[in-house]
Amino acid sequence: MTQRSLVKRDPVPSFVLQNAPVSHLWSKEQWWPSDVAEHLTHVVPQVNFTAVAPAVTLEDLSSLGSDVFLTSKDDVTKQPAWITSEVGKPDASGKSAAPATIVLVEKDGGVLDAFFFYFYSFDHGGKVLDIEFGDHVGDWEHSMVRFVDGAPTAVYLSAHSGGSAYTFAATEKTNGRPTTYIAGGTHANYATAGKHCHDLPLDLLCDQTDAGPLWDPTLDYRAFWYDPAANAFSVAGGAGVGGEEVEAEGAGWLSFEGKWGDEQYPIFEHGQYCLSIGDLEECQFVSGPTAGPIAKNLGRTAVCQREDSCTIKSSL
């Protein structure tokens, strides 16, 4: 059986779409949502900076190994149009030309976790003391709504190496749907607008969010079911461009465990520099993210991706 002949499962339940998050992107965003299929047209699979295939598509992505980096064909410091992806900026209705990826996972006790994945071709890591660190090609972020017997009970928002969880009732709402805020450049997800400092003391590294363009992922998406026991994905349909493309693309690409961007550049390549900060070495460019949705603990029991310390907040 080929990946594209996987059995199609039920479409996304209406209660999932009715309670899906809507997100405000930063008003000064420069790196907008990207279509994963378009992203692949601008990269070449490499291992140790050497090409292992001339090109890649969603249809054959899963054939590549976990050691593969999907490496930009262009000099990213020139910020080509596919990197900034202005075409993905949502319009006045909230629709982005870059389809979101919805993954549905059924679990014991009447639980259904609905994951909403957002992809960007570039992540701007931020500045510390006006020095830029942590930029990389490829960026996967997500939110998740947990349903129990069809009723929404909790929301998880990914941010950097962690995230935060809230009761569904606690979240800000837009027409009854949870409202989130996506940070400029880093694309971390937050439940409130404003400044969000992270990882470093003295507020040296902060994300910025505000009520910028509203993104409604239900207007354009590819959707899938995931079976944790079989570790397999199947197609659930879609809407907009995502819905038009998903049948031909299949679900196999979601099993790719390699990197969605360039390997960390050597010193001086593309202007690369690294500095020691305490016990850490921080570089302007780092390697692209490992895998995509498959790496986000889809089979989790707790609401949080990191299950060992998961607090579900009842207020913002």
HUQUICOR-V538561 format. One record per pair of residues at least 6 apart in sequence whose ideal C-beta (glycine too) atoms are under 8 Angstrom apart, sorted by the first residue. I is the first residue (numbers start at 1). J is the second residue. D is the distance in whole Angstrom. If there is no record, write none. Layout:
[[I & J & D] [I & J & D]]
//
This chain:
[[2 & 250 & 8] [2 & 252 & 8] [3 & 59 & 7] [3 & 62 & 6] [3 & 250 & 5] [3 & 251 & 7] [3 & 252 & 3] [3 & 253 & 8] [4 & 59 & 6] [4 & 248 & 7] [4 & 249 & 8] [4 & 250 & 4] [4 & 252 & 7] [5 & 250 & 8] [6 & 232 & 8] [6 & 233 & 7] [6 & 234 & 5] [6 & 235 & 7] [6 & 250 & 6] [6 & 251 & 5] [6 & 252 & 7] [7 & 234 & 6] [8 & 234 & 6] [8 & 235 & 5] [8 & 236 & 7] [8 & 237 & 7] [8 & 247 & 8] [9 & 225 & 4] [9 & 234 & 5] [9 & 235 & 7] [9 & 236 & 5] [10 & 225 & 8] [10 & 236 & 7] [11 & 223 & 7] [11 & 236 & 6] [11 & 237 & 5] [12 & 102 & 6] [12 & 104 & 7] [12 & 114 & 8] [12 & 223 & 5] [12 & 236 & 6] [12 & 237 & 7] [13 & 104 & 8] [13 & 112 & 8] [13 & 150 & 7] [15 & 147 & 7] [15 & 150 & 5] [15 & 151 & 8] [15 & 152 & 8] [16 & 102 & 8] [16 & 104 & 7] [16 & 112 & 7] [16 & 114 & 5] [16 & 145 & 7] [16 & 147 & 7] [17 & 218 & 5] [18 & 176 & 8] [18 & 177 & 7] [19 & 145 & 6] [19 & 147 & 8] [19 & 152 & 4] [19 & 168 & 8] [19 & 176 & 8] [19 & 177 & 6] [19 & 178 & 7] [20 & 102 & 8] [20 & 114 & 7] [20 & 116 & 6] [20 & 145 & 7] [20 & 177 & 6] [20 & 216 & 8] [20 & 217 & 6] [20 & 218 & 5] [21 & 116 & 6] [21 & 143 & 5] [21 & 145 & 7] [21 & 155 & 7] [21 & 177 & 7] [21 & 178 & 5] [21 & 179 & 7] [21 & 180 & 5] [21 & 217 & 7] [22 & 94 & 7] [22 & 174 & 5] [22 & 177 & 5] [22 & 178 & 8] [22 & 179 & 6] [22 & 180 & 8] [22 & 214 & 6] [22 & 215 & 7] [22 & 216 & 5] [22 & 217 & 8] [23 & 118 & 8] [23 & 143 & 8] [23 & 179 & 7] [23 & 180 & 5] [23 & 181 & 7] [23 & 182 & 5] [23 & 189 & 7] [23 & 214 & 7] [23 & 215 & 5] [23 & 217 & 8] [24 & 179 & 7] [24 & 180 & 7] [24 & 181 & 5] [24 & 182 & 7] [24 & 193 & 7] [24 & 209 & 7] [24 & 210 & 7] [24 & 211 & 5] [24 & 212 & 5] [24 & 213 & 7] [24 & 214 & 6] [24 & 215 & 8] [25 & 32 & 7] [25 & 33 & 8] [25 & 89 & 8] [25 & 90 & 7] [25 & 182 & 5] [25 & 184 & 8] [25 & 212 & 5] [25 & 213 & 5] [25 & 214 & 8] [25 & 215 & 6] [26 & 182 & 7] [26 & 183 & 6] [26 & 184 & 3] [26 & 185 & 8] [26 & 208 & 6] [26 & 209 & 6] [26 & 210 & 6] [26 & 212 & 5] [27 & 210 & 5] [27 & 211 & 8] [27 & 212 & 3] [27 & 213 & 7] [28 & 184 & 6] [28 & 208 & 8] [28 & 212 & 8] [29 & 89 & 8] [29 & 182 & 8] [29 & 184 & 5] [29 & 185 & 7] [29 & 212 & 7] [29 & 213 & 8] [30 & 84 & 6] [30 & 124 & 7] [30 & 184 & 8] [30 & 185 & 7] [31 & 83 & 7] [31 & 84 & 6] [31 & 85 & 7] [31 & 120 & 6] [31 & 121 & 7] [31 & 122 & 5] [31 & 123 & 7] [31 & 124 & 6] [31 & 139 & 8] [31 & 185 & 6] [31 & 187 & 8] [32 & 84 & 7] [32 & 85 & 5] [32 & 86 & 6] [32 & 87 & 8] [32 & 88 & 4] [32 & 89 & 5] [32 & 96 & 8] [32 & 98 & 7] [32 & 120 & 7] [33 & 85 & 7] [33 & 88 & 4] [33 & 89 & 8] [33 & 90 & 8] [33 & 96 & 5] [33 & 98 & 4] [33 & 100 & 8] [33 & 118 & 6] [33 & 119 & 7] [33 & 120 & 6] [33 & 215 & 7] [34 & 82 & 7] [34 & 85 & 4] [34 & 88 & 6] [34 & 98 & 5] [34 & 119 & 6] [34 & 120 & 5] [34 & 121 & 4] [35 & 88 & 7] [35 & 97 & 7] [35 & 98 & 5] [35 & 99 & 6] [35 & 119 & 8] [35 & 241 & 7] [36 & 58 & 7] [36 & 99 & 8] [36 & 101 & 7] [36 & 119 & 5] [36 & 253 & 8] [36 & 292 & 8] [37 & 57 & 7] [37 & 58 & 5] [37 & 245 & 6] [37 & 249 & 7] [38 & 82 & 7] [38 & 98 & 8] [39 & 70 & 8] [39 & 82 & 7] [39 & 119 & 7] [39 & 121 & 5] [39 & 138 & 7] [39 & 260 & 8] [40 & 56 & 5] [40 & 57 & 6] [40 & 58 & 7] [40 & 61 & 7] [40 & 70 & 7] [41 & 55 & 8] [41 & 82 & 8] [42 & 72 & 6] [42 & 73 & 6] [42 & 74 & 7] [42 & 80 & 8] [42 & 82 & 5] [42 & 121 & 8] [43 & 56 & 7] [43 & 70 & 4] [43 & 71 & 6] [43 & 72 & 6] [43 & 73 & 6] [43 & 137 & 8] [43 & 261 & 8] [44 & 51 & 5] [44 & 53 & 7] [44 & 54 & 7] [44 & 55 & 7] [44 & 56 & 7] [44 & 70 & 8] [44 & 71 & 6] [44 & 73 & 6] [45 & 51 & 7] [45 & 52 & 5] [45 & 53 & 5] [45 & 56 & 5] [45 & 64 & 5] [45 & 68 & 5] [45 & 69 & 7] [45 & 70 & 6] [45 & 71 & 7] [45 & 258 & 8] [46 & 52 & 7] [46 & 68 & 7] [46 & 69 & 5] [46 & 70 & 8] [46 & 71 & 4] [46 & 263 & 7] [47 & 65 & 8] [47 & 67 & 5] [47 & 68 & 6] [47 & 69 & 7] [48 & 263 & 8] [49 & 71 & 8] [49 & 263 & 6] [52 & 64 & 7] [52 & 68 & 7] [53 & 64 & 7] [56 & 64 & 7] [56 & 70 & 7] [57 & 249 & 8] [58 & 249 & 4] [58 & 250 & 7] [58 & 253 & 4] [59 & 248 & 8] [59 & 249 & 6] [59 & 250 & 6] [59 & 252 & 8] [59 & 253 & 7] [61 & 252 & 7] [61 & 253 & 4] [61 & 256 & 5] [62 & 252 & 4] [62 & 253 & 6] [62 & 254 & 8] [62 & 255 & 5] [62 & 256 & 5] [64 & 256 & 6] [64 & 258 & 6] [65 & 257 & 8] [65 & 258 & 6] [66 & 257 & 4] [66 & 258 & 5] [66 & 291 & 8] [67 & 258 & 7] [68 & 258 & 4] [68 & 259 & 7] [69 & 258 & 7] [69 & 259 & 4] [69 & 261 & 7] [69 & 262 & 6] [69 & 263 & 4] [69 & 287 & 7] [69 & 288 & 6] [70 & 137 & 8] [70 & 138 & 7] [70 & 258 & 7] [70 & 259 & 6] [70 & 260 & 5] [70 & 261 & 6] [70 & 262 & 8] [70 & 288 & 7] [71 & 137 & 8] [71 & 261 & 8] [71 & 262 & 5] [71 & 263 & 7] [72 & 83 & 8] [72 & 137 & 5] [72 & 261 & 7] [72 & 262 & 6] [74 & 80 & 5] [74 & 82 & 8] [74 & 83 & 8] [75 & 270 & 6] [76 & 83 & 6] [76 & 122 & 7] [76 & 135 & 8] [76 & 137 & 6] [76 & 262 & 7] [76 & 270 & 7] [76 & 285 & 8] [77 & 270 & 5] [77 & 271 & 6] [79 & 122 & 8] [81 & 87 & 8] [82 & 121 & 6] [83 & 121 & 5] [83 & 122 & 5] [83 & 137 & 8] [84 & 122 & 7] [85 & 98 & 7] [85 & 120 & 7] [85 & 121 & 6] [85 & 122 & 8] [87 & 97 & 5] [87 & 98 & 8] [88 & 96 & 5] [88 & 97 & 6] [88 & 98 & 4] [89 & 96 & 7] [89 & 213 & 6] [90 & 96 & 5] [90 & 213 & 5] [90 & 214 & 6] [90 & 215 & 5] [90 & 216 & 7] [93 & 216 & 7] [93 & 219 & 7] [94 & 214 & 5] [94 & 215 & 6] [94 & 216 & 3] [94 & 219 & 6] [95 & 216 & 7] [95 & 219 & 4] [95 & 220 & 6] [95 & 240 & 7] [96 & 215 & 6] [96 & 217 & 8] [96 & 219 & 8] [96 & 220 & 6] [97 & 220 & 7] [97 & 241 & 7] [98 & 119 & 7] [98 & 220 & 7] [99 & 220 & 5] [99 & 221 & 5] [99 & 222 & 5] [99 & 238 & 7] [99 & 240 & 6] [99 & 241 & 6] [99 & 242 & 3] [99 & 245 & 8] [100 & 116 & 6] [100 & 117 & 6] [100 & 118 & 6] [100 & 217 & 3] [100 & 220 & 7] [100 & 221 & 5] [100 & 222 & 8] [100 & 242 & 7] [101 & 116 & 8] [101 & 117 & 4] [101 & 118 & 8] [101 & 119 & 7] [101 & 221 & 7] [101 & 222 & 5] [101 & 223 & 8] [101 & 224 & 7] [101 & 242 & 8] [101 & 254 & 8] [101 & 292 & 8] [101 & 293 & 7] [102 & 114 & 7] [102 & 115 & 7] [102 & 116 & 6] [102 & 117 & 7] [102 & 217 & 7] [102 & 221 & 5] [102 & 222 & 7] [102 & 223 & 4] [102 & 224 & 7] [102 & 236 & 7] [103 & 114 & 8] [103 & 115 & 4] [103 & 117 & 7] [103 & 223 & 8] [103 & 224 & 5] [103 & 225 & 8] [103 & 226 & 5] [103 & 233 & 7] [103 & 254 & 7] [103 & 293 & 5] [103 & 298 & 6] [104 & 112 & 6] [104 & 113 & 7] [104 & 114 & 6] [104 & 115 & 8] [104 & 223 & 7] [104 & 224 & 7] [104 & 225 & 5] [104 & 226 & 7] [104 & 236 & 6] [105 & 112 & 7] [105 & 113 & 5] [105 & 115 & 7] [105 & 225 & 8] [105 & 226 & 5] [105 & 228 & 7] [105 & 298 & 5] [105 & 299 & 7] [106 & 112 & 5] [106 & 225 & 8] [107 & 113 & 7] [107 & 228 & 8] [107 & 299 & 8] [107 & 301 & 8] [109 & 148 & 7] [110 & 148 & 5] [110 & 149 & 4] [110 & 150 & 8] [111 & 146 & 6] [111 & 147 & 7] [111 & 148 & 6] [112 & 146 & 8] [112 & 147 & 5] [112 & 150 & 8] [113 & 144 & 6] [113 & 145 & 8] [113 & 146 & 5] [113 & 147 & 8] [113 & 298 & 7] [113 & 300 & 7] [114 & 144 & 7] [114 & 145 & 5] [114 & 146 & 8] [114 & 147 & 7] [115 & 142 & 5] [115 & 143 & 8] [115 & 144 & 5] [115 & 293 & 7] [115 & 296 & 7] [115 & 298 & 7] [116 & 142 & 6] [116 & 143 & 5] [116 & 144 & 7] [116 & 145 & 8] [116 & 217 & 5] [117 & 140 & 6] [117 & 141 & 7] [117 & 142 & 5] [117 & 292 & 7] [117 & 293 & 5] [117 & 296 & 8] [118 & 140 & 8] [118 & 141 & 5] [118 & 142 & 7] [118 & 182 & 7] [118 & 187 & 7] [118 & 217 & 7] [119 & 138 & 8] [119 & 139 & 7] [119 & 140 & 6] [119 & 260 & 8] [119 & 292 & 8] [120 & 138 & 8] [120 & 139 & 4] [120 & 141 & 8] [120 & 187 & 5] [121 & 137 & 7] [121 & 138 & 7] [121 & 139 & 8] [122 & 135 & 7] [122 & 136 & 8] [122 & 137 & 6] [122 & 138 & 8] [122 & 139 & 7] [123 & 134 & 8] [123 & 135 & 7] [123 & 136 & 5] [123 & 137 & 8] [123 & 138 & 7] [123 & 139 & 4] [123 & 185 & 7] [123 & 186 & 6] [123 & 187 & 6] [123 & 289 & 8] [124 & 132 & 8] [124 & 135 & 6] [124 & 184 & 8] [124 & 185 & 3] [124 & 186 & 7] [125 & 132 & 7] [125 & 133 & 5] [125 & 134 & 2] [125 & 135 & 5] [125 & 136 & 7] [125 & 185 & 7] [125 & 186 & 7] [125 & 286 & 7] [126 & 132 & 7] [126 & 133 & 7] [126 & 134 & 6] [126 & 185 & 6] [126 & 186 & 6] [126 & 205 & 6] [126 & 206 & 8] [126 & 207 & 7] [127 & 133 & 7] [127 & 205 & 8] [128 & 200 & 7] [128 & 204 & 5] [128 & 205 & 6] [128 & 277 & 8] [128 & 282 & 8] [129 & 204 & 7] [131 & 275 & 7] [132 & 284 & 5] [133 & 275 & 8] [133 & 282 & 5] [133 & 283 & 7] [133 & 284 & 6] [134 & 282 & 7] [134 & 283 & 8] [134 & 284 & 8] [134 & 286 & 6] [135 & 284 & 6] [135 & 285 & 5] [135 & 286 & 7] [136 & 261 & 5] [136 & 262 & 7] [136 & 285 & 6] [136 & 286 & 5] [136 & 287 & 6] [136 & 288 & 5] [136 & 289 & 7] [137 & 260 & 8] [137 & 261 & 3] [137 & 262 & 5] [137 & 288 & 5] [138 & 259 & 7] [138 & 260 & 3] [138 & 261 & 3] [138 & 288 & 4] [138 & 289 & 6] [139 & 187 & 6] [139 & 260 & 8] [139 & 261 & 8] [139 & 289 & 6] [140 & 260 & 7] [140 & 289 & 5] [140 & 292 & 5] [140 & 293 & 7] [140 & 296 & 8] [141 & 158 & 5] [141 & 159 & 8] [141 & 182 & 8] [141 & 187 & 5] [141 & 188 & 7] [141 & 189 & 6] [142 & 158 & 5] [142 & 189 & 8] [142 & 293 & 7] [142 & 296 & 6] [143 & 155 & 7] [143 & 156 & 6] [143 & 157 & 5] [143 & 158 & 7] [143 & 178 & 8] [143 & 180 & 6] [143 & 189 & 6] [144 & 155 & 7] [144 & 156 & 4] [144 & 303 & 7] [145 & 152 & 5] [145 & 154 & 7] [145 & 155 & 5] [145 & 168 & 7] [145 & 178 & 7] [146 & 152 & 7] [146 & 153 & 5] [146 & 154 & 4] [146 & 155 & 8] [146 & 156 & 8] [146 & 303 & 6] [147 & 153 & 7] [152 & 168 & 4] [152 & 178 & 8] [153 & 167 & 7] [153 & 168 & 6] [154 & 165 & 6] [154 & 166 & 7] [154 & 167 & 6] [154 & 168 & 6] [154 & 303 & 5] [154 & 312 & 6] [155 & 165 & 7] [155 & 166 & 5] [155 & 167 & 8] [155 & 168 & 6] [155 & 171 & 5] [155 & 178 & 5] [155 & 180 & 8] [155 & 191 & 8] [156 & 163 & 6] [156 & 164 & 7] [156 & 165 & 5] [156 & 303 & 5] [156 & 304 & 6] [156 & 305 & 7] [157 & 163 & 5] [157 & 164 & 5] [157 & 165 & 8] [157 & 166 & 8] [157 & 180 & 6] [157 & 189 & 4] [157 & 190 & 6] [157 & 191 & 6] [158 & 188 & 7] [158 & 189 & 6] [158 & 296 & 8] [158 & 305 & 7] [159 & 183 & 8] [159 & 188 & 4] [159 & 189 & 6] [159 & 190 & 7] [159 & 196 & 8] [159 & 198 & 7] [159 & 207 & 8] [160 & 186 & 7] [160 & 188 & 6] [160 & 198 & 6] [160 & 199 & 7] [162 & 304 & 8] [162 & 305 & 7] [162 & 306 & 6] [163 & 189 & 7] [163 & 304 & 6] [163 & 305 & 6] [163 & 306 & 8] [164 & 190 & 8] [164 & 191 & 7] [164 & 313 & 7] [165 & 303 & 5] [165 & 304 & 5] [165 & 310 & 6] [165 & 311 & 7] [165 & 312 & 5] [165 & 313 & 7] [166 & 191 & 6] [166 & 312 & 7] [166 & 313 & 5] [166 & 314 & 7] [166 & 316 & 7] [167 & 312 & 6] [167 & 313 & 7] [167 & 314 & 5] [168 & 178 & 7] [169 & 314 & 8] [170 & 191 & 8] [170 & 313 & 6] [170 & 314 & 5] [170 & 315 & 5] [170 & 316 & 6] [171 & 178 & 4] [171 & 179 & 7] [171 & 180 & 8] [171 & 191 & 6] [171 & 316 & 7] [172 & 178 & 7] [172 & 179 & 4] [172 & 191 & 7] [172 & 192 & 7] [172 & 316 & 7] [173 & 179 & 6] [174 & 214 & 7] [180 & 189 & 5] [180 & 190 & 7] [180 & 191 & 6] [181 & 189 & 7] [181 & 190 & 5] [181 & 191 & 7] [181 & 192 & 7] [181 & 193 & 5] [181 & 209 & 4] [181 & 210 & 7] [181 & 211 & 8] [182 & 188 & 7] [182 & 189 & 6] [182 & 190 & 8] [182 & 209 & 7] [182 & 215 & 8] [183 & 189 & 8] [183 & 190 & 7] [183 & 196 & 7] [183 & 207 & 4] [183 & 208 & 6] [183 & 209 & 5] [184 & 207 & 7] [184 & 208 & 5] [184 & 209 & 7] [186 & 207 & 6] [188 & 196 & 7] [188 & 198 & 8] [188 & 207 & 5] [190 & 196 & 5] [190 & 207 & 7] [190 & 209 & 5] [191 & 316 & 6] [192 & 209 & 8] [192 & 316 & 5] [193 & 209 & 5] [193 & 210 & 5] [193 & 211 & 6] [194 & 208 & 8] [194 & 209 & 6] [194 & 210 & 8] [195 & 206 & 5] [195 & 207 & 7] [195 & 208 & 6] [195 & 209 & 8] [196 & 206 & 6] [196 & 207 & 4] [196 & 208 & 8] [196 & 209 & 7] [197 & 203 & 4] [197 & 204 & 8] [197 & 205 & 7] [197 & 206 & 4] [197 & 207 & 8] [198 & 205 & 6] [198 & 206 & 7] [198 & 207 & 7] [199 & 205 & 6] [218 & 239 & 7] [219 & 239 & 6] [219 & 240 & 6] [220 & 238 & 8] [220 & 239 & 6] [220 & 240 & 3] [220 & 241 & 6] [220 & 242 & 5] [220 & 243 & 8] [221 & 238 & 5] [221 & 239 & 6] [221 & 240 & 7] [221 & 242 & 5] [221 & 243 & 7] [222 & 238 & 5] [222 & 242 & 4] [222 & 243 & 7] [222 & 245 & 7] [222 & 246 & 4] [222 & 249 & 8] [223 & 235 & 8] [223 & 236 & 4] [223 & 237 & 6] [223 & 238 & 5] [223 & 242 & 8] [223 & 246 & 7] [224 & 233 & 5] [224 & 234 & 6] [224 & 235 & 6] [224 & 236 & 5] [224 & 251 & 5] [224 & 254 & 6] [225 & 233 & 7] [225 & 234 & 5] [225 & 235 & 8] [225 & 236 & 5] [226 & 232 & 7] [226 & 233 & 5] [226 & 254 & 8] [226 & 293 & 8] [226 & 298 & 5] [227 & 233 & 8] [227 & 234 & 8] [228 & 298 & 7] [228 & 299 & 3] [231 & 255 & 8] [232 & 255 & 8] [233 & 251 & 4] [233 & 252 & 7] [233 & 254 & 5] [233 & 255 & 7] [234 & 251 & 6] [235 & 246 & 6] [235 & 247 & 7] [235 & 250 & 7] [235 & 251 & 5] [237 & 243 & 6] [237 & 246 & 7] [238 & 244 & 8] [238 & 245 & 8] [238 & 246 & 5] [254 & 292 & 7] [254 & 293 & 6] [254 & 294 & 6] [255 & 294 & 6] [256 & 291 & 7] [256 & 292 & 7] [256 & 294 & 7] [257 & 290 & 7] [257 & 291 & 5] [257 & 294 & 6] [257 & 295 & 7] [258 & 290 & 8] [258 & 291 & 7] [259 & 287 & 6] [259 & 288 & 5] [259 & 289 & 7] [259 & 290 & 6] [259 & 291 & 8] [260 & 288 & 5] [260 & 289 & 5] [260 & 291 & 8] [260 & 292 & 6] [261 & 287 & 7] [261 & 288 & 2] [261 & 289 & 7] [262 & 285 & 7] [262 & 287 & 7] [262 & 288 & 6] [263 & 287 & 5] [263 & 288 & 8] [264 & 272 & 8] [264 & 283 & 6] [264 & 285 & 6] [264 & 286 & 5] [264 & 287 & 5] [265 & 272 & 4] [265 & 285 & 5] [266 & 272 & 7] [267 & 273 & 7] [267 & 274 & 7] [270 & 285 & 6] [271 & 284 & 7] [272 & 283 & 6] [272 & 284 & 6] [272 & 285 & 5] [273 & 283 & 7] [273 & 284 & 5] [274 & 281 & 5] [274 & 282 & 7] [274 & 283 & 4] [274 & 284 & 8] [275 & 281 & 7] [275 & 282 & 6] [275 & 283 & 8] [276 & 282 & 8] [289 & 295 & 8] [296 & 305 & 6] [297 & 305 & 5] [297 & 306 & 8] [297 & 307 & 7] [300 & 307 & 6] [301 & 307 & 6] [302 & 310 & 4] [303 & 310 & 6] [303 & 312 & 6] [304 & 310 & 4]]
//
